[in-house]
Amino acid sequence: MTNFIASVELQQAGAEDYKQLILAMKKRSFIEDKNNKTSGNLTFRRQAKIEIKEVIDAVLNAAASTGKKFSFTVMKDKAADNKANRKHALQ
């Protein structure tokens, strides 16, 4: 399994728009970060056996469903990589 972190920010959006974003992300198997507020840059996590492109597409579709302009970042959580991969990277 690979862990992904996604940050999404809606532009000129209100609390209802962010609620819609959160629901759309949950429908796509993302878990909302417990430190999220009701606006600004929200963080989500997802664990799956998929490629990062699929995660990017899911975030893009979820954010677009709000009808607002948005920006986002998707990262692979390298801290969650298994020990063998970390050891190999150090060599």
C-alpha positions in Angstrom: 0.0 0.0 0.0 1.1 3.5 -0.7 0.2 6.5 1.4 -0.7 9.8 -0.3 -1.2 13.2 1.1 -3.3 15.8 -0.8 -3.7 19.5 0.0 -6.5 21.4 -1.6 -7.4 25.1 -1.5 -10.5 26.6 -3.1 -10.6 30.2 -4.2 -13.3 32.6 -3.3 -15.2 29.8 -1.5 -17.3 29.7 1.6 -17.9 27.1 4.3 -20.6 25.3 2.2 -18.1 24.9 -0.7 -15.5 23.3 1.6 -18.2 21.0 3.0 -18.9 19.9 -0.6 -15.1 19.4 -1.2 -14.8 17.2 2.0 -17.8 15.0 0.9 -16.4 14.7 -2.6 -12.9 13.7 -1.2 -14.5 11.1 1.1 -16.4 9.6 -1.8 -13.0 9.1 -3.4 -11.6 7.2 -0.3 -9.7 10.2 1.2 -9.6 10.7 4.9 -9.8 14.3 6.1 -6.9 15.5 8.3 -8.0 16.0 11.9 -6.4 19.5 12.0 -8.4 20.8 9.0 -10.5 24.0 9.4 -13.6 24.9 7.5 -11.7 26.9 4.9 -8.2 27.5 3.5 -5.8 24.7 2.6 -7.3 21.4 3.6 -5.2 18.2 3.9 -6.4 14.7 3.1 -4.8 11.3 3.2 -5.4 8.1 1.2 -3.8 4.7 1.4 -4.2 2.6 -1.7 -2.4 0.3 -4.2 -2.7 2.7 -7.1 -0.4 5.1 -9.1 -0.1 8.7 -8.1 -1.8 9.7 -11.4 -5.0 8.1 -10.2 -4.8 10.0 -7.0 -4.2 13.3 -8.8 -7.3 12.6 -11.0 -9.4 11.9 -8.0 -8.4 15.1 -6.3 -8.9 17.1 -9.5 -12.4 15.7 -10.0 -13.4 16.2 -6.3 -12.2 19.9 -6.3 -13.7 20.6 -9.7 -17.1 19.3 -8.5 -17.3 22.3 -6.2 -17.5 24.7 -9.2 -14.8 26.9 -7.7 -11.3 27.6 -8.9 -8.8 25.6 -6.9 -5.2 24.6 -6.4 -3.9 21.3 -5.1 -0.8 19.3 -4.3 -0.5 15.5 -4.2 2.5 13.8 -2.6 3.6 10.3 -1.9 4.3 9.9 1.8 7.8 8.6 1.8 7.9 8.3 5.5 5.5 5.4 5.2 7.7 3.5 2.7 8.8 0.1 4.0 12.2 -0.4 5.6 13.6 -2.2 2.6 13.0 0.7 0.3 14.6 3.1 2.7 17.6 0.9 3.1 18.0 0.6 -0.7 17.7 4.4 -1.1 20.6 5.0 1.3 23.0 2.8 -0.6 
